[in-house]
């Protein structure tokens, strides 16, 4: 018997309250799987060339932090 047919057969044997619990669990598994699959890993250097302008004093200390330095 195919897995989907076996699942449906066993699902239909359960009372309505447990059927709802099974549906909730299936929803949880679906969202867990989608979350893992939807977040691709970032590659180092993937933003190279996208910043078109950086001020000449970008690395200069900020005036606000002079008292801490």
Order of alpha helices (4+ residues) and beta strands (2+ residues): alpha-alpha
